[in-house]
Each structure stands twice: as structure tokens, then as C-alpha cells.
């Protein structure tokens, strides 16, 4: 299971401690799983933290907001079980949404031989009813466009 313990972006030649792998001698550099998740989340991030009042068991969710866009960073910590939920925002209506997810076999290893084929990000529209199934052992970035607030 992927666990992110640091946001450091450093490189080297040993997979145990790296976000970026630089194979030697003269190999092509590639991102390790933690760095791929960091990259996904960095591309979908608000300017202010937002509270997450509840989440299904097994989903680790962090939220931020920028203007009328709410961003969710979601990790399904269940290795073999997806989690279906309806996304809701207290006192706000979701106008539309998009989900970017990384889903792969939990046992896949990233190496210079397969780095272009595994842990790819896939973009999908959020259904109008807000129901989404987060696949087992996946990470997702969710962008929700909210109806403008009456408070300005």
C-alpha cells in the first residue's frame, strides 16, 4: 500500500528513499509512486484549507478551496475494496465535477522498464448525481464546481 510520509521531492539511485529515480549509468529518470501522487495533487489544489466533515471508512480525504472550486484529495486505503459514495458539500450545490485518478494493481512495481505504462492518471466526469466509486488502492483528485455562494 502506498503511504505518503513526506512531500520532499528528491532523487537518487535507491527506490526506498526516492521520489525521482535516476537509474545508473545513464538511465532515463522517472517518477516513483509517491512522486506521481504528489504531482497529481499539486495540479489540483486550492488556496485555502476546507473541512471534511465525514468520509466513508477507508477513504482518506483532504479538501481545499479556491473561489467556487472545491478540491478533494482522496486515497482509498483499502487494498482490495472499492468505496462508493455520494459527494456532497454542506449548504452548497455541486454544479459539475471532474475526477483524476490513478488506479493500478496494488502490487505493481514501477521501474525503468514499465515507467511509461503504469500509474497513469485518467480523467473522468463526475455524474450529475455526485455518486462516485473510488477504486481499491486508488488515489484521486476531485474538482467540484460549486454554485456561487449567496454570501458573496
N, C-alpha and C positions, 0 to 999 in steps of 0.2 A: 504494500500500500504506500502511496506517495504521501509523505509528510513534509511540509514546508517549515523548516526551522529557522531560516534566515532569508533575508531579502538581498543578501550580498550577491553581486554579480562578479565572480572571479573565475579565473581559468587555470588550467594546469594539465597534468597528464594522468591523474588518478581519478577514476569516476567517483570514488567515495566522498570526495570533498569539493566537487566542481559543479558550477552551473554551466560552464562552457568547457567542452572537451577539445583539446588540441592534440590529436594523435601525432606521435613522433615516429620516425623522422618525416617531415614534410607532408603530413596528412592534412586533410581539409577540416577546419574547425566546425563543430556542430553543437547545438544546444542540448543539454541534458534535460530530463523531465521537469525538474524544479524550475529551470530557467524558462522552459516552454510555458509553464503555468504563470510564472511571473510576467512573461511577455503578454500573454492573453489578458491578464488582469490589468496590466498597465495601460493597455489600449482601450479599456472600458472602465473608466474611473471618474467619480465625481470630485467636487472640490470640498464638500463638507460631509462629515460622517452622518449617517442616519441610523436610527434604532431599528433592530429587528425584534419584533415583539414575540414571534413564535415561528417555529420551523419544525417540520416533521423529524422524527428521530432518525439519526443517521445523516442528516444534511447539515453541514457546517456553512452558515450563511453570514456574510458581512455585507453591509449596504453603505452607499454614499449617494449624494445627490448633487446635481449641477443644474440650476434653473428648474425646468419642468421635467428633467430626465432623472429617473432613479436607476442606479446601477447596483446589481447584486453579483457578488462573487460567491459561487456555490460549489462546494465539494461534497460529493456523495461518498461518505466514508465506508459504506457497505461494499465489500468486495464482490459480492455475487447477487445483490438485490437492488433493483431499481426502486425509485421513490416517486410516486405520483402525487402531485399537489396542485392546488389552485392558488395562483399568485394573487394576492390582494394587498392593497395599500389603504390603511386606515383613513377614512374621510376623504379619499381621492378616488377618481375613476381612472382606470388604465385605458388610454386611447388606442395604443398599439405597442407591440414589443418585438424584440429580436433576441435570439439566443445564439451564442457562440459556444460550442462545446468541444472538448477533447475527450474522445472515448476510444479506448483501445483495450486489448486483453490486459488484465492487471499484471500478468507475468511477463509481458513483453519487455525486452531489454533494448535500449537504444544504443547503437554502435555506429561506427563509420560505415558499416555495410548496409544498414537499413535506415539511417537517419532521415532520408527523404520520404520514406514510406509510412512511418509510424507517428503516432501522436499528432495527427493533423487536426487543425481547427476547422469545424464545419459550422456554417451559419444557417439558421433556420428561423422562420417567422413564428411568433407566439400565436397560438389560436385565439380567436376573439373572446372565448370564454375564460382565458387565462389559465387553463389546465395544462400542466407540463409534466412530463415524466423524465426525471433525471436518471440516466442510465447508471448501472452499478459501476463503482470505481471511476466515476467521471468527474471532470471539473468543467464548470460553465460560467460564462459571463452573460448576464441578462441585462438588457437595457429596456426600461419601461418608460414610454412617453406618457406623462400624466396630463389630465385635463387641467387647464390653468386654475390656479388657486383663487378663490374669491377674496382672499386676504391681500392679494396683490403680489 
